[in-house]
C-alpha cells in the first residue's frame, strides 16, 4: 500500500490529482520479481503509430481487464483495439490501433498485482461506498520510449490532451540519458495546475483524467553515442454504461 493513503485520497478529492513519491510505496512481492517486471519493458513490440522514427521509437503493451475489488481477481479480456476520438487525440484520433497484449508472466507479477490493488484503494476515496465492491474494468498501458543519440522527440505528440478515463495513474519506471520530459497537469481550459519531473522508479501521479488535461514536454537524449529511454506504466479504471464510463 501507499504510505499515507488517506492524505493521497484527500488530495485527489480536493485537487483532482495527487503526486506520490516512489519511496512512499510498499508493494507486495520480492526483489527478484521487481527485477523481472522491470526487465519486461525491454521486450515489447514497437508502437507503429507513434511516428518520429528519425528521433526514436515507442514500444507498448495494452490490454483490458475485469477487476473485482472484493476478491482482487483480475481477468484479462479478449484482445481489442485502442481507439480514441479526434477530440481527445488530435494526433491519431479515429485510428484503430492494435498493440501487443500483456502476457501472463507480466500481468501475474506480484508487484504488478499489488500496484493494481493499491491504485483502486486510492480511487475508492472518491467513489460512492456502494461501488467499492462492484466489478470494474481496468485498462493498462506499458510504455517505453527510446531516443536516438543527440535527438529530441515529443513524448506526447498529441499535445495537451485527455484520454477519457475517469481514474488514471501514471507510474514512472525509470529513465536514462534523458533531459526534459516534465509531466504537466491542466484544468479543462488548459491552465497549468502542476508539474513534476519523475526521477525515481514508482514516482506516480493519480488524477481524474476526464476532468483534466495532461502533457509531457519533449525529451532529449543527452548522450552523443548511447540510446536514451523513459518508461511508464499507466493503470486506469472505468465502468462501461455508467457515469464512470470512458469518454471517447
Secondary structure, DSSP 4 states (H G I P E B T S, - for coil): -BTTHHHHHHHHHHHSEEEE-GGGB--SS-HHHHHHHHHGGGGPPB-TT---TTTEEEEEEEEEEEEETTTTEEEEPPP--B---TTT-TTTTT--B--BPPPHHHHT-HHHHHHHHHHHHHHGGGS-GGGTTSEEEEEEEEEEEEE-TT-EE-SSTT-SB----SEEEEEEEEEESEEE--EEEE-TT--EEEEE---STT-EEEE-GGG-EEEE--EEE--SSS-EEEEEEEEEEE-TTSTT----
